[in-house]
Amino acid sequence: MTIATDSGLWIPPHADELLVVTVDAGASDTDFEGMLLVNQAANDWLRGRLDTGTYFDMLDHVGIDPLNFVTEVEEHVNLLVSHF
């Protein structure tokens, strides 16, 4: 299931929250540091301080499929726009 569903719309206070990743409480220090790195990269990418290739490489490096991840966010944004 993706975040872009017709069953309900989640509208974050800030657009960059759509790209936030989280880890569970039992995550290793390495996974936690990776989460912080990816979230800062998303913030930098949305503000034009990081190019798309570098952002996608970073996602891939931590095991996130960049195209699927960003496509899911794009679908959610499109769903939001179509409802308002």
C-alpha positions in Angstrom: 0.0 0.0 0.0 1.3 3.5 -0.8 0.6 6.8 0.9 -1.2 7.9 -2.2 -4.6 6.2 -1.8 -8.1 7.3 -2.2 -9.0 6.0 1.2 -7.6 9.1 2.9 -5.2 12.0 2.3 -2.3 12.8 4.5 -1.3 16.4 4.2 1.9 17.2 6.0 2.6 20.6 7.4 5.8 20.8 5.2 6.4 19.2 1.8 9.7 17.8 2.9 7.9 15.6 5.4 6.7 13.5 2.4 10.3 12.4 2.0 11.0 11.6 5.6 12.2 8.1 6.5 12.0 6.5 9.9 13.5 3.6 11.7 12.0 1.6 14.6 13.1 1.9 18.2 15.3 -1.2 17.9 17.3 0.1 15.0 21.1 0.0 15.1 23.1 3.2 15.5 24.1 2.8 11.8 20.5 2.6 10.7 19.7 5.6 12.9 22.5 7.6 11.4 21.4 6.6 7.9 17.9 7.9 8.7 19.3 11.2 9.7 21.5 11.4 6.6 18.7 10.5 4.2 16.3 13.0 5.9 18.9 15.8 5.7 19.6 14.9 2.0 15.8 15.1 1.3 15.7 18.6 2.8 18.8 19.7 0.8 17.4 18.2 -2.4 14.0 20.0 -2.1 15.8 23.3 -1.5 18.2 22.9 -4.4 21.3 22.3 -2.4 21.7 18.8 -3.6 21.4 17.5 -7.2 19.0 14.7 -8.0 21.8 12.2 -9.0 23.5 12.6 -5.6 20.2 12.4 -3.7 19.2 9.2 -5.6 22.7 7.7 -5.0 22.3 8.4 -1.3 18.9 6.7 -1.2 20.3 3.7 -3.1 23.3 3.5 -0.8 21.1 3.0 2.3 18.9 0.4 0.5 16.0 2.6 -0.7 15.0 2.3 -4.3 15.1 6.0 -5.4 12.6 5.8 -8.3 10.0 3.8 -6.3 10.4 6.1 -3.3 10.1 9.4 -5.2 7.4 8.0 -7.5 5.3 7.2 -4.4 5.7 10.8 -3.1 4.8 12.1 -6.6 1.6 10.0 -6.7 0.6 11.4 -3.3 1.2 15.0 -4.4 -0.7 14.4 -7.6 -3.6 13.0 -5.6 -3.6 16.0 -3.3 -3.5 18.4 -6.2 -6.4 16.7 -7.9 -8.6 16.9 -4.8 -8.1 20.6 -4.2 
